[in-house]
Amino acid sequence: MERNERLCLCCQKALKGRIDKKFCDDNCRNNYNNVQNSDRNNYVRSVNTILRKNRRILEELLPQGERTMNVPKQKLRDKAYDFNYHTNQLQTQKGLYVFCYEYGFLPLENDWLMLVKKKE
């Protein structure tokens, strides 16, 4: 092997052609990028699963076509909603809205929540 011989970043075969070439073919390029971009971290994967579940619970509880609805907090607990995970918050004069993507809630008195869906 020559001292300046370039190798494919995926399969380590010698590269021929352009000086800036990094992969021997499209298959190696795709495989390399898939590995680089995969969720190798189990923590990230588990958090994404929890967020999707929380969103699905809020979507199921809010009737289609409705933008708000009051429900007891226990209703979310019964469906195993995880209150530790959300995507964003919005502070308003009414209080702190907690969102999981486009669905969210505003805590009310006596352990009630006002479910909301953001305008599209």
C-alpha positions in Angstrom: 0.0 0.0 0.0 1.3 3.4 -0.9 1.8 5.9 1.9 -0.7 8.4 0.4 -3.3 5.8 -0.5 -6.8 6.9 0.5 -9.3 4.4 2.1 -13.0 4.2 2.0 -14.4 5.5 5.4 -16.8 2.5 5.5 -15.1 -0.6 4.2 -11.4 0.5 4.2 -10.9 -0.4 0.6 -8.5 1.7 -1.5 -10.1 4.6 -3.3 -9.6 5.4 -6.9 -10.6 8.6 -8.7 -11.1 12.0 -7.3 -8.8 13.2 -4.6 -11.7 14.3 -2.4 -13.5 11.0 -2.6 -14.4 9.4 0.8 -16.3 6.3 -0.2 -15.9 3.6 -2.8 -19.6 3.6 -3.8 -23.1 4.8 -2.8 -23.7 1.7 -0.7 -20.7 2.5 1.6 -21.6 6.1 1.7 -25.2 5.2 2.8 -24.0 2.6 5.4 -21.5 5.1 6.9 -24.1 7.9 7.2 -26.7 5.6 8.6 -24.4 4.5 11.4 -23.4 8.1 12.1 -27.0 9.3 12.2 -28.5 6.4 14.1 -29.8 6.8 17.7 -27.0 4.9 19.3 -27.9 6.4 22.6 -30.6 4.3 24.4 -31.5 7.3 26.6 -32.5 9.4 23.6 -34.5 6.6 22.1 -36.4 6.0 25.4 -37.1 9.8 25.8 -38.5 9.9 22.3 -40.8 6.9 23.0 -42.1 8.6 26.2 -42.8 11.9 24.3 -44.7 10.1 21.5 -46.8 8.2 24.1 -47.5 11.5 26.0 -48.6 13.2 22.8 -50.8 10.2 21.8 -52.5 10.3 25.2 -53.3 14.0 24.9 -54.5 13.6 21.4 -56.9 10.7 22.4 -58.4 12.7 25.3 -59.0 15.9 23.3 -62.0 15.3 21.1 -61.3 15.8 17.4 -62.2 19.3 16.3 -62.0 20.6 19.9 -59.2 23.0 20.9 -59.7 22.9 24.7 -61.2 20.6 27.3 -61.0 20.3 31.1 -60.2 16.9 32.6 -59.1 15.6 36.0 -55.3 15.1 36.2 -56.0 11.6 37.3 -57.3 10.8 33.8 -53.8 11.3 32.4 -52.2 9.4 35.3 -54.6 6.4 34.6 -53.3 6.3 31.0 -49.6 6.4 32.3 -48.9 9.9 31.1 -45.3 10.8 32.3 -45.4 14.4 33.6 -41.6 14.5 33.7 -41.3 14.8 29.9 -42.6 17.5 27.6 -41.3 19.4 24.6 -41.9 23.0 25.6 -43.6 25.4 27.9 -45.5 28.6 27.4 -46.0 31.2 30.2 -49.1 33.3 29.8 -51.2 35.5 32.1 -53.4 32.4 32.7 -50.4 30.3 33.8 -47.8 27.9 32.6 -48.9 25.7 29.7 -46.9 22.4 29.3 -46.7 21.0 25.7 -45.9 17.7 24.1 -45.5 18.8 20.5 -48.8 20.6 19.5 -50.8 19.2 22.4 -50.6 20.5 25.9 -52.3 21.4 29.2 -52.7 24.2 31.7 -52.9 23.1 35.3 -56.1 24.3 37.0 -57.3 24.3 40.6 -58.3 21.0 42.4 -56.0 18.8 40.3 -57.8 19.6 37.0 -56.1 20.3 33.6 -57.3 22.2 30.6 -56.1 20.3 27.6 -55.2 22.4 24.6 -54.1 22.0 21.0 -52.1 24.7 19.3 -53.5 26.4 16.2 -52.1 25.0 13.0 
